[in-house]
Amino acid sequence: MVMHMKDRLLAGLRSAATDERGNATEYIVIAGIGVAVFGAAIVAWNNGLSDYLEGVLTDLTSL
């Protein structure tokens, strides 16, 4: 009986290790990296836009 339970447990662990249906960790990490890169790009774009608009405003006020 103990050997049968051991064999079933090992078979279950083996199938869980090779099954990729429930393994979403890689996708979560990739999505997190994508969100971080996208956020950094938005911040950089906003900084460039604010610098440009500040220059335009300085030019207009100096007229």
mmCIF file as Biopython writes it, N, C-alpha, C and O atoms, coordinates in Angstrom:
data_model
#
loop_
_atom_site.group_PDB
_atom_site.id
_atom_site.type_symbol
_atom_site.label_atom_id
_atom_site.label_alt_id
_atom_site.label_comp_id
_atom_site.label_asym_id
_atom_site.label_entity_id
_atom_site.label_seq_id
_atom_site.pdbx_PDB_ins_code
_atom_site.Cartn_x
_atom_site.Cartn_y
_atom_site.Cartn_z
_atom_site.occupancy
_atom_site.B_iso_or_equiv
_atom_site.auth_seq_id
_atom_site.auth_asym_id
_atom_site.pdbx_PDB_model_num
ATOM 1   N N  . MET A ? 1  ? 0.822  -1.194 0.000   1.0 0.0 1  A 1 
ATOM 2   C CA . MET A ? 1  ? 0.000  0.000  0.000   1.0 0.0 1  A 1 
ATOM 3   C C  . MET A ? 1  ? 0.871  1.265  0.000   1.0 0.0 1  A 1 
ATOM 4   O O  . MET A ? 1  ? 0.582  2.232  -0.705  1.0 0.0 1  A 1 
ATOM 5   N N  . VAL A ? 2  ? 1.935  1.239  0.799   1.0 0.0 2  A 1 
ATOM 6   C CA . VAL A ? 2  ? 2.814  2.407  0.882   1.0 0.0 2  A 1 
ATOM 7   C C  . VAL A ? 2  ? 3.524  2.626  -0.451  1.0 0.0 2  A 1 
ATOM 8   O O  . VAL A ? 2  ? 3.687  3.769  -0.881  1.0 0.0 2  A 1 
ATOM 9   N N  . MET A ? 3  ? 3.940  1.571  -1.098  1.0 0.0 3  A 1 
ATOM 10  C CA . MET A ? 3  ? 4.608  1.694  -2.397  1.0 0.0 3  A 1 
ATOM 11  C C  . MET A ? 3  ? 3.657  2.245  -3.458  1.0 0.0 3  A 1 
ATOM 12  O O  . MET A ? 3  ? 4.062  3.020  -4.324  1.0 0.0 3  A 1 
ATOM 13  N N  . HIS A ? 4  ? 2.401  1.840  -3.381  1.0 0.0 4  A 1 
ATOM 14  C CA . HIS A ? 4  ? 1.410  2.335  -4.342  1.0 0.0 4  A 1 
ATOM 15  C C  . HIS A ? 4  ? 1.193  3.837  -4.153  1.0 0.0 4  A 1 
ATOM 16  O O  . HIS A ? 4  ? 1.099  4.585  -5.126  1.0 0.0 4  A 1 
ATOM 17  N N  . MET A ? 5  ? 1.113  4.272  -2.891  1.0 0.0 5  A 1 
ATOM 18  C CA . MET A ? 5  ? 0.945  5.699  -2.607  1.0 0.0 5  A 1 
ATOM 19  C C  . MET A ? 5  ? 2.182  6.479  -3.044  1.0 0.0 5  A 1 
ATOM 20  O O  . MET A ? 5  ? 2.076  7.586  -3.570  1.0 0.0 5  A 1 
ATOM 21  N N  . LYS A ? 6  ? 3.359  5.884  -2.819  1.0 0.0 6  A 1 
ATOM 22  C CA . LYS A ? 6  ? 4.605  6.543  -3.224  1.0 0.0 6  A 1 
ATOM 23  C C  . LYS A ? 6  ? 4.652  6.702  -4.740  1.0 0.0 6  A 1 
ATOM 24  O O  . LYS A ? 6  ? 5.027  7.758  -5.248  1.0 0.0 6  A 1 
ATOM 25  N N  . ASP A ? 7  ? 4.268  5.645  -5.461  1.0 0.0 7  A 1 
ATOM 26  C CA . ASP A ? 7  ? 4.264  5.707  -6.920  1.0 0.0 7  A 1 
ATOM 27  C C  . ASP A ? 7  ? 3.271  6.741  -7.435  1.0 0.0 7  A 1 
ATOM 28  O O  . ASP A ? 7  ? 3.567  7.469  -8.383  1.0 0.0 7  A 1 
ATOM 29  N N  . ARG A ? 8  ? 2.097  6.810  -6.819  1.0 0.0 8  A 1 
ATOM 30  C CA . ARG A ? 8  ? 1.095  7.804  -7.230  1.0 0.0 8  A 1 
ATOM 31  C C  . ARG A ? 8  ? 1.584  9.220  -6.942  1.0 0.0 8  A 1 
ATOM 32  O O  . ARG A ? 8  ? 1.386  10.124 -7.754  1.0 0.0 8  A 1 
ATOM 33  N N  . LEU A ? 9  ? 2.221  9.415  -5.791  1.0 0.0 9  A 1 
ATOM 34  C CA . LEU A ? 9  ? 2.745  10.730 -5.430  1.0 0.0 9  A 1 
ATOM 35  C C  . LEU A ? 9  ? 3.845  11.158 -6.402  1.0 0.0 9  A 1 
ATOM 36  O O  . LEU A ? 9  ? 3.859  12.301 -6.861  1.0 0.0 9  A 1 
ATOM 37  N N  . LEU A ? 10 ? 4.763  10.245 -6.715  1.0 0.0 10 A 1 
ATOM 38  C CA . LEU A ? 10 ? 5.836  10.573 -7.661  1.0 0.0 10 A 1 
ATOM 39  C C  . LEU A ? 10 ? 5.286  10.864 -9.057  1.0 0.0 10 A 1 
ATOM 40  O O  . LEU A ? 10 ? 5.762  11.768 -9.744  1.0 0.0 10 A 1 
ATOM 41  N N  . ALA A ? 11 ? 4.284  10.092 -9.467  1.0 0.0 11 A 1 
ATOM 42  C CA . ALA A ? 11 ? 3.681  10.333 -10.778 1.0 0.0 11 A 1 
ATOM 43  C C  . ALA A ? 11 ? 2.982  11.696 -10.808 1.0 0.0 11 A 1 
ATOM 44  O O  . ALA A ? 11 ? 3.054  12.412 -11.806 1.0 0.0 11 A 1 
ATOM 45  N N  . GLY A ? 12 ? 2.318  12.044 -9.729  1.0 0.0 12 A 1 
ATOM 46  C CA . GLY A ? 12 ? 1.660  13.355 -9.654  1.0 0.0 12 A 1 
ATOM 47  C C  . GLY A ? 12 ? 2.661  14.492 -9.686  1.0 0.0 12 A 1 
ATOM 48  O O  . GLY A ? 12 ? 2.453  15.490 -10.375 1.0 0.0 12 A 1 
ATOM 49  N N  . LEU A ? 13 ? 3.757  14.341 -8.933  1.0 0.0 13 A 1 
ATOM 50  C CA . LEU A ? 13 ? 4.791  15.376 -8.952  1.0 0.0 13 A 1 
ATOM 51  C C  . LEU A ? 13 ? 5.445  15.498 -10.318 1.0 0.0 13 A 1 
ATOM 52  O O  . LEU A ? 13 ? 5.745  16.601 -10.776 1.0 0.0 13 A 1 
ATOM 53  N N  . ARG A ? 14 ? 5.668  14.355 -10.970 1.0 0.0 14 A 1 
ATOM 54  C CA . ARG A ? 14 ? 6.279  14.365 -12.294 1.0 0.0 14 A 1 
ATOM 55  C C  . ARG A ? 14 ? 5.377  15.067 -13.303 1.0 0.0 14 A 1 
ATOM 56  O O  . ARG A ? 14 ? 5.847  15.856 -14.123 1.0 0.0 14 A 1 
ATOM 57  N N  . SER A ? 15 ? 4.078  14.777 -13.239 1.0 0.0 15 A 1 
ATOM 58  C CA . SER A ? 15 ? 3.163  15.418 -14.186 1.0 0.0 15 A 1 
ATOM 59  C C  . SER A ? 15 ? 3.002  16.904 -13.882 1.0 0.0 15 A 1 
ATOM 60  O O  . SER A ? 15 ? 2.839  17.705 -14.803 1.0 0.0 15 A 1 
ATOM 61  N N  . ALA A ? 16 ? 3.044  17.283 -12.611 1.0 0.0 16 A 1 
ATOM 62  C CA . ALA A ? 16 ? 2.947  18.702 -12.260 1.0 0.0 16 A 1 
ATOM 63  C C  . ALA A ? 16 ? 4.176  19.474 -12.711 1.0 0.0 16 A 1 
ATOM 64  O O  . ALA A ? 16 ? 4.083  20.643 -13.087 1.0 0.0 16 A 1 
ATOM 65  N N  . ALA A ? 17 ? 5.329  18.812 -12.672 1.0 0.0 17 A 1 
ATOM 66  C CA . ALA A ? 17 ? 6.569  19.487 -13.082 1.0 0.0 17 A 1 
ATOM 67  C C  . ALA A ? 17 ? 6.629  19.692 -14.588 1.0 0.0 17 A 1 
ATOM 68  O O  . ALA A ? 17 ? 7.232  20.657 -15.058 1.0 0.0 17 A 1 
ATOM 69  N N  . THR A ? 18 ? 6.013  18.797 -15.346 1.0 0.0 18 A 1 
ATOM 70  C CA . THR A ? 18 ? 6.083  18.913 -16.805 1.0 0.0 18 A 1 
ATOM 71  C C  . THR A ? 18 ? 4.867  19.607 -17.401 1.0 0.0 18 A 1 
ATOM 72  O O  . THR A ? 18 ? 4.860  19.916 -18.592 1.0 0.0 18 A 1 
ATOM 73  N N  . ASP A ? 19 ? 3.840  19.857 -16.598 1.0 0.0 19 A 1 
ATOM 74  C CA . ASP A ? 19 ? 2.625  20.498 -17.088 1.0 0.0 19 A 1 
ATOM 75  C C  . ASP A ? 19 ? 2.816  22.003 -17.093 1.0 0.0 19 A 1 
ATOM 76  O O  . ASP A ? 19 ? 3.193  22.578 -16.072 1.0 0.0 19 A 1 
ATOM 77  N N  . GLU A ? 20 ? 2.564  22.652 -18.219 1.0 0.0 20 A 1 
ATOM 78  C CA . GLU A ? 20 ? 2.763  24.096 -18.322 1.0 0.0 20 A 1 
ATOM 79  C C  . GLU A ? 20 ? 1.458  24.877 -18.402 1.0 0.0 20 A 1 
ATOM 80  O O  . GLU A ? 20 ? 1.478  26.082 -18.652 1.0 0.0 20 A 1 
ATOM 81  N N  . ARG A ? 21 ? 0.330  24.214 -18.195 1.0 0.0 21 A 1 
ATOM 82  C CA . ARG A ? 21 ? -0.944 24.920 -18.289 1.0 0.0 21 A 1 
ATOM 83  C C  . ARG A ? 21 ? -1.119 25.933 -17.169 1.0 0.0 21 A 1 
ATOM 84  O O  . ARG A ? 21 ? -1.654 27.017 -17.406 1.0 0.0 21 A 1 
ATOM 85  N N  . GLY A ? 22 ? -0.688 25.614 -15.968 1.0 0.0 22 A 1 
ATOM 86  C CA . GLY A ? 22 ? -0.895 26.508 -14.843 1.0 0.0 22 A 1 
ATOM 87  C C  . GLY A ? 22 ? 0.309  27.357 -14.513 1.0 0.0 22 A 1 
ATOM 88  O O  . GLY A ? 22 ? 0.304  28.053 -13.498 1.0 0.0 22 A 1 
ATOM 89  N N  . ASN A ? 23 ? 1.337  27.324 -15.333 1.0 0.0 23 A 1 
ATOM 90  C CA . ASN A ? 23 ? 2.567  28.033 -15.030 1.0 0.0 23 A 1 
ATOM 91  C C  . ASN A ? 23 ? 2.559  29.398 -15.706 1.0 0.0 23 A 1 
ATOM 92  O O  . ASN A ? 23 ? 3.016  29.535 -16.841 1.0 0.0 23 A 1 
ATOM 93  N N  . ALA A ? 24 ? 2.046  30.396 -15.020 1.0 0.0 24 A 1 
ATOM 94  C CA . ALA A ? 24 ? 1.909  31.725 -15.599 1.0 0.0 24 A 1 
ATOM 95  C C  . ALA A ? 24 ? 2.955  32.698 -15.072 1.0 0.0 24 A 1 
ATOM 96  O O  . ALA A ? 24 ? 2.900  33.888 -15.381 1.0 0.0 24 A 1 
ATOM 97  N N  . THR A ? 25 ? 3.896  32.217 -14.292 1.0 0.0 25 A 1 
ATOM 98  C CA . THR A ? 25 ? 4.885  33.112 -13.690 1.0 0.0 25 A 1 
ATOM 99  C C  . THR A ? 25 ? 5.699  33.841 -14.747 1.0 0.0 25 A 1 
ATOM 100 O O  . THR A ? 25 ? 5.969  35.034 -14.607 1.0 0.0 25 A 1 
ATOM 101 N N  . GLU A ? 26 ? 6.090  33.141 -15.800 1.0 0.0 26 A 1 
ATOM 102 C CA . GLU A ? 26 ? 6.888  33.785 -16.842 1.0 0.0 26 A 1 
ATOM 103 C C  . GLU A ? 26 ? 6.117  34.907 -17.515 1.0 0.0 26 A 1 
ATOM 104 O O  . GLU A ? 26 ? 6.670  35.966 -17.810 1.0 0.0 26 A 1 
ATOM 105 N N  . TYR A ? 27 ? 4.833  34.666 -17.754 1.0 0.0 27 A 1 
ATOM 106 C CA . TYR A ? 27 ? 4.016  35.693 -18.398 1.0 0.0 27 A 1 
ATOM 107 C C  . TYR A ? 27 ? 3.824  36.900 -17.497 1.0 0.0 27 A 1 
ATOM 108 O O  . TYR A ? 27 ? 3.795  38.035 -17.974 1.0 0.0 27 A 1 
ATOM 109 N N  . ILE A ? 28 ? 3.693  36.665 -16.198 1.0 0.0 28 A 1 
ATOM 110 C CA . ILE A ? 28 ? 3.531  37.770 -15.258 1.0 0.0 28 A 1 
ATOM 111 C C  . ILE A ? 28 ? 4.801  38.601 -15.195 1.0 0.0 28 A 1 
ATOM 112 O O  . ILE A ? 28 ? 4.734  39.830 -15.154 1.0 0.0 28 A 1 
ATOM 113 N N  . VAL A ? 29 ? 5.954  37.952 -15.185 1.0 0.0 29 A 1 
ATOM 114 C CA . VAL A ? 29 ? 7.229  38.674 -15.152 1.0 0.0 29 A 1 
ATOM 115 C C  . VAL A ? 29 ? 7.429  39.470 -16.434 1.0 0.0 29 A 1 
ATOM 116 O O  . VAL A ? 29 ? 7.847  40.627 -16.390 1.0 0.0 29 A 1 
ATOM 117 N N  . ILE A ? 30 ? 7.134  38.858 -17.571 1.0 0.0 30 A 1 
ATOM 118 C CA . ILE A ? 30 ? 7.283  39.557 -18.851 1.0 0.0 30 A 1 
ATOM 119 C C  . ILE A ? 30 ? 6.339  40.758 -18.922 1.0 0.0 30 A 1 
ATOM 120 O O  . ILE A ? 30 ? 6.723  41.827 -19.396 1.0 0.0 30 A 1 
ATOM 121 N N  . ALA A ? 31 ? 5.108  40.580 -18.450 1.0 0.0 31 A 1 
ATOM 122 C CA . ALA A ? 31 ? 4.158  41.696 -18.447 1.0 0.0 31 A 1 
ATOM 123 C C  . ALA A ? 31 ? 4.632  42.810 -17.524 1.0 0.0 31 A 1 
ATOM 124 O O  . ALA A ? 31 ? 4.481  43.988 -17.848 1.0 0.0 31 A 1 
ATOM 125 N N  . GLY A ? 32 ? 5.201  42.454 -16.383 1.0 0.0 32 A 1 
ATOM 126 C CA . GLY A ? 32 ? 5.725  43.468 -15.462 1.0 0.0 32 A 1 
ATOM 127 C C  . GLY A ? 32 ? 6.861  44.257 -16.064 1.0 0.0 32 A 1 
ATOM 128 O O  . GLY A ? 32 ? 6.931  45.476 -15.907 1.0 0.0 32 A 1 
ATOM 129 N N  . ILE A ? 33 ? 7.754  43.567 -16.755 1.0 0.0 33 A 1 
ATOM 130 C CA . ILE A ? 33 ? 8.862  44.260 -17.421 1.0 0.0 33 A 1 
ATOM 131 C C  . ILE A ? 33 ? 8.323  45.178 -18.516 1.0 0.0 33 A 1 
ATOM 132 O O  . ILE A ? 33 ? 8.798  46.302 -18.679 1.0 0.0 33 A 1 
ATOM 133 N N  . GLY A ? 34 ? 7.335  44.699 -19.262 1.0 0.0 34 A 1 
ATOM 134 C CA . GLY A ? 34 ? 6.730  45.524 -20.309 1.0 0.0 34 A 1 
ATOM 135 C C  . GLY A ? 34 ? 6.077  46.775 -19.751 1.0 0.0 34 A 1 
ATOM 136 O O  . GLY A ? 34 ? 6.204  47.855 -20.327 1.0 0.0 34 A 1 
ATOM 137 N N  . VAL A ? 35 ? 5.379  46.632 -18.633 1.0 0.0 35 A 1 
ATOM 138 C CA . VAL A ? 35 ? 4.732  47.793 -18.004 1.0 0.0 35 A 1 
ATOM 139 C C  . VAL A ? 35 ? 5.782  48.781 -17.516 1.0 0.0 35 A 1 
ATOM 140 O O  . VAL A ? 35 ? 5.606  49.990 -17.664 1.0 0.0 35 A 1 
ATOM 141 N N  . ALA A ? 36 ? 6.869  48.285 -16.939 1.0 0.0 36 A 1 
ATOM 142 C CA . ALA A ? 36 ? 7.929  49.175 -16.454 1.0 0.0 36 A 1 
ATOM 143 C C  . ALA A ? 36 ? 8.580  49.937 -17.601 1.0 0.0 36 A 1 
ATOM 144 O O  . ALA A ? 36 ? 8.821  51.139 -17.491 1.0 0.0 36 A 1 
ATOM 145 N N  . VAL A ? 37 ? 8.867  49.241 -18.705 1.0 0.0 37 A 1 
ATOM 146 C CA . VAL A ? 37 ? 9.482  49.907 -19.868 1.0 0.0 37 A 1 
ATOM 147 C C  . VAL A ? 37 ? 8.519  50.928 -20.464 1.0 0.0 37 A 1 
ATOM 148 O O  . VAL A ? 37 ? 8.920  52.039 -20.813 1.0 0.0 37 A 1 
ATOM 149 N N  . PHE A ? 38 ? 7.255  50.550 -20.578 1.0 0.0 38 A 1 
ATOM 150 C CA . PHE A ? 38 ? 6.259  51.466 -21.122 1.0 0.0 38 A 1 
ATOM 151 C C  . PHE A ? 38 ? 6.100  52.692 -20.224 1.0 0.0 38 A 1 
ATOM 152 O O  . PHE A ? 38 ? 5.973  53.811 -20.719 1.0 0.0 38 A 1 
ATOM 153 N N  . GLY A ? 39 ? 6.105  52.487 -18.917 1.0 0.0 39 A 1 
ATOM 154 C CA . GLY A ? 39 ? 6.014  53.608 -17.982 1.0 0.0 39 A 1 
ATOM 155 C C  . GLY A ? 39 ? 7.210  54.530 -18.086 1.0 0.0 39 A 1 
ATOM 156 O O  . GLY A ? 39 ? 7.059  55.751 -18.042 1.0 0.0 39 A 1 
ATOM 157 N N  . ALA A ? 40 ? 8.400  53.961 -18.224 1.0 0.0 40 A 1 
ATOM 158 C CA . ALA A ? 40 ? 9.603  54.787 -18.369 1.0 0.0 40 A 1 
ATOM 159 C C  . ALA A ? 40 ? 9.571  55.584 -19.668 1.0 0.0 40 A 1 
ATOM 160 O O  . ALA A ? 40 ? 10.015 56.731 -19.710 1.0 0.0 40 A 1 
ATOM 161 N N  . ALA A ? 41 ? 9.046  54.976 -20.720 1.0 0.0 41 A 1 
ATOM 162 C CA . ALA A ? 41 ? 8.936  55.694 -21.999 1.0 0.0 41 A 1 
ATOM 163 C C  . ALA A ? 41 ? 7.954  56.853 -21.889 1.0 0.0 41 A 1 
ATOM 164 O O  . ALA A ? 41 ? 8.198  57.925 -22.441 1.0 0.0 41 A 1 
ATOM 165 N N  . ILE A ? 42 ? 6.858  56.651 -21.189 1.0 0.0 42 A 1 
ATOM 166 C CA . ILE A ? 42 ? 5.874  57.729 -21.010 1.0 0.0 42 A 1 
ATOM 167 C C  . ILE A ? 42 ? 6.475  58.869 -20.200 1.0 0.0 42 A 1 
ATOM 168 O O  . ILE A ? 42 ? 6.274  60.037 -20.534 1.0 0.0 42 A 1 
ATOM 169 N N  . VAL A ? 43 ? 7.211  58.546 -19.137 1.0 0.0 43 A 1 
ATOM 170 C CA . VAL A ? 43 ? 7.836  59.590 -18.321 1.0 0.0 43 A 1 
ATOM 171 C C  . VAL A ? 43 ? 8.852  60.374 -19.147 1.0 0.0 43 A 1 
ATOM 172 O O  . VAL A ? 43 ? 8.900  61.601 -19.062 1.0 0.0 43 A 1 
ATOM 173 N N  . ALA A ? 44 ? 9.658  59.686 -19.938 1.0 0.0 44 A 1 
ATOM 174 C CA . ALA A ? 44 ? 10.650 60.369 -20.771 1.0 0.0 44 A 1 
ATOM 175 C C  . ALA A ? 44 ? 9.964  61.256 -21.804 1.0 0.0 44 A 1 
ATOM 176 O O  . ALA A ? 44 ? 10.394 62.386 -22.037 1.0 0.0 44 A 1 
ATOM 177 N N  . TRP A ? 45 ? 8.903  60.750 -22.421 1.0 0.0 45 A 1 
ATOM 178 C CA . TRP A ? 45 ? 8.176  61.542 -23.414 1.0 0.0 45 A 1 
ATOM 179 C C  . TRP A ? 45 ? 7.561  62.779 -22.758 1.0 0.0 45 A 1 
ATOM 180 O O  . TRP A ? 45 ? 7.606  63.870 -23.327 1.0 0.0 45 A 1 
ATOM 181 N N  . ASN A ? 46 ? 6.987  62.613 -21.563 1.0 0.0 46 A 1 
ATOM 182 C CA . ASN A ? 46 ? 6.390  63.755 -20.867 1.0 0.0 46 A 1 
ATOM 183 C C  . ASN A ? 46 ? 7.437  64.791 -20.497 1.0 0.0 46 A 1 
ATOM 184 O O  . ASN A ? 46 ? 7.183  65.992 -20.591 1.0 0.0 46 A 1 
ATOM 185 N N  . ASN A ? 47 ? 8.616  64.337 -20.075 1.0 0.0 47 A 1 
ATOM 186 C CA . ASN A ? 47 ? 9.686  65.288 -19.735 1.0 0.0 47 A 1 
ATOM 187 C C  . ASN A ? 47 ? 10.131 66.056 -20.972 1.0 0.0 47 A 1 
ATOM 188 O O  . ASN A ? 47 ? 10.341 67.267 -20.905 1.0 0.0 47 A 1 
ATOM 189 N N  . GLY A ? 48 ? 10.276 65.370 -22.092 1.0 0.0 48 A 1 
ATOM 190 C CA . GLY A ? 48 ? 10.658 66.051 -23.327 1.0 0.0 48 A 1 
ATOM 191 C C  . GLY A ? 48 ? 9.588  67.023 -23.789 1.0 0.0 48 A 1 
ATOM 192 O O  . GLY A ? 48 ? 9.895  68.123 -24.247 1.0 0.0 48 A 1 
ATOM 193 N N  . LEU A ? 49 ? 8.340  66.618 -23.670 1.0 0.0 49 A 1 
ATOM 194 C CA . LEU A ? 49 ? 7.244  67.500 -24.072 1.0 0.0 49 A 1 
ATOM 195 C C  . LEU A ? 49 ? 7.174  68.733 -23.183 1.0 0.0 49 A 1 
ATOM 196 O O  . LEU A ? 49 ? 6.947  69.836 -23.681 1.0 0.0 49 A 1 
ATOM 197 N N  . SER A ? 50 ? 7.364  68.571 -21.891 1.0 0.0 50 A 1 
ATOM 198 C CA . SER A ? 50 ? 7.301  69.733 -21.004 1.0 0.0 50 A 1 
ATOM 199 C C  . SER A ? 50 ? 8.472  70.683 -21.266 1.0 0.0 50 A 1 
ATOM 200 O O  . SER A ? 50 ? 8.309  71.902 -21.200 1.0 0.0 50 A 1 
ATOM 201 N N  . ASP A ? 51 ? 9.656  70.128 -21.565 1.0 0.0 51 A 1 
ATOM 202 C CA . ASP A ? 51 ? 10.791 70.995 -21.913 1.0 0.0 51 A 1 
ATOM 203 C C  . ASP A ? 51 ? 10.510 71.771 -23.194 1.0 0.0 51 A 1 
ATOM 204 O O  . ASP A ? 51 ? 10.812 72.960 -23.283 1.0 0.0 51 A 1 
ATOM 205 N N  . TYR A ? 52 ? 9.931  71.096 -24.185 1.0 0.0 52 A 1 
ATOM 206 C CA . TYR A ? 52 ? 9.610  71.755 -25.453 1.0 0.0 52 A 1 
ATOM 207 C C  . TYR A ? 52 ? 8.575  72.861 -25.236 1.0 0.0 52 A 1 
ATOM 208 O O  . TYR A ? 52 ? 8.738  73.973 -25.737 1.0 0.0 52 A 1 
ATOM 209 N N  . LEU A ? 53 ? 7.526  72.557 -24.496 1.0 0.0 53 A 1 
ATOM 210 C CA . LEU A ? 53 ? 6.481  73.561 -24.263 1.0 0.0 53 A 1 
ATOM 211 C C  . LEU A ? 53 ? 6.996  74.725 -23.426 1.0 0.0 53 A 1 
ATOM 212 O O  . LEU A ? 53 ? 6.580  75.867 -23.617 1.0 0.0 53 A 1 
ATOM 213 N N  . GLU A ? 54 ? 7.898  74.432 -22.503 1.0 0.0 54 A 1 
ATOM 214 C CA . GLU A ? 54 ? 8.491  75.512 -21.722 1.0 0.0 54 A 1 
ATOM 215 C C  . GLU A ? 54 ? 9.316  76.438 -22.619 1.0 0.0 54 A 1 
ATOM 216 O O  . GLU A ? 54 ? 9.299  77.656 -22.445 1.0 0.0 54 A 1 
ATOM 217 N N  . GLY A ? 55 ? 10.035 75.853 -23.574 1.0 0.0 55 A 1 
ATOM 218 C CA . GLY A ? 55 ? 10.796 76.665 -24.524 1.0 0.0 55 A 1 
ATOM 219 C C  . GLY A ? 55 ? 9.886  77.502 -25.404 1.0 0.0 55 A 1 
ATOM 220 O O  . GLY A ? 55 ? 10.183 78.668 -25.666 1.0 0.0 55 A 1 
ATOM 221 N N  . VAL A ? 56 ? 8.776  76.924 -25.868 1.0 0.0 56 A 1 
ATOM 222 C CA . VAL A ? 56 ? 7.810  77.666 -26.689 1.0 0.0 56 A 1 
ATOM 223 C C  . VAL A ? 56 ? 7.218  78.813 -25.879 1.0 0.0 56 A 1 
ATOM 224 O O  . VAL A ? 56 ? 7.071  79.925 -26.387 1.0 0.0 56 A 1 
ATOM 225 N N  . LEU A ? 57 ? 6.880  78.546 -24.628 1.0 0.0 57 A 1 
ATOM 226 C CA . LEU A ? 57 ? 6.307  79.584 -23.776 1.0 0.0 57 A 1 
ATOM 227 C C  . LEU A ? 57 ? 7.312  80.701 -23.514 1.0 0.0 57 A 1 
ATOM 228 O O  . LEU A ? 57 ? 6.940  81.874 -23.490 1.0 0.0 57 A 1 
ATOM 229 N N  . THR A ? 58 ? 8.570  80.350 -23.319 1.0 0.0 58 A 1 
ATOM 230 C CA . THR A ? 58 ? 9.622  81.369 -23.135 1.0 0.0 58 A 1 
ATOM 231 C C  . THR A ? 58 ? 9.776  82.223 -24.393 1.0 0.0 58 A 1 
ATOM 232 O O  . THR A ? 58 ? 9.928  83.442 -24.311 1.0 0.0 58 A 1 
ATOM 233 N N  . ASP A ? 59 ? 9.737  81.569 -25.558 1.0 0.0 59 A 1 
ATOM 234 C CA . ASP A ? 59 ? 9.828  82.315 -26.811 1.0 0.0 59 A 1 
ATOM 235 C C  . ASP A ? 59 ? 8.641  83.254 -26.987 1.0 0.0 59 A 1 
ATOM 236 O O  . ASP A ? 59 ? 8.814  84.389 -27.432 1.0 0.0 59 A 1 
ATOM 237 N N  . LEU A ? 60 ? 7.450  82.804 -26.650 1.0 0.0 60 A 1 
ATOM 238 C CA . LEU A ? 60 ? 6.268  83.644 -26.806 1.0 0.0 60 A 1 
ATOM 239 C C  . LEU A ? 60 ? 6.266  84.812 -25.819 1.0 0.0 60 A 1 
ATOM 240 O O  . LEU A ? 60 ? 5.847  85.914 -26.174 1.0 0.0 60 A 1 
ATOM 241 N N  . THR A ? 61 ? 6.717  84.594 -24.616 1.0 0.0 61 A 1 
ATOM 242 C CA . THR A ? 61 ? 6.727  85.699 -23.650 1.0 0.0 61 A 1 
ATOM 243 C C  . THR A ? 61 ? 7.831  86.703 -23.916 1.0 0.0 61 A 1 
ATOM 244 O O  . THR A ? 61 ? 7.756  87.841 -23.453 1.0 0.0 61 A 1 
ATOM 245 N N  . SER A ? 62 ? 8.859  86.298 -24.659 1.0 0.0 62 A 1 
ATOM 246 C CA . SER A ? 62 ? 9.939  87.230 -24.961 1.0 0.0 62 A 1 
ATOM 247 C C  . SER A ? 62 ? 9.634  88.119 -26.168 1.0 0.0 62 A 1 
ATOM 248 O O  . SER A ? 62 ? 10.435 88.989 -26.509 1.0 0.0 62 A 1 
ATOM 249 N N  . LEU A ? 63 ? 8.493  87.912 -26.812 1.0 0.0 63 A 1 
ATOM 250 C CA . LEU A ? 63 ? 8.150  88.746 -27.969 1.0 0.0 63 A 1 
ATOM 251 C C  . LEU A ? 63 ? 7.816  90.150 -27.579 1.0 0.0 63 A 1 
ATOM 252 O O  . LEU A ? 63 ? 7.507  90.973 -28.442 1.0 0.0 63 A 1 
#
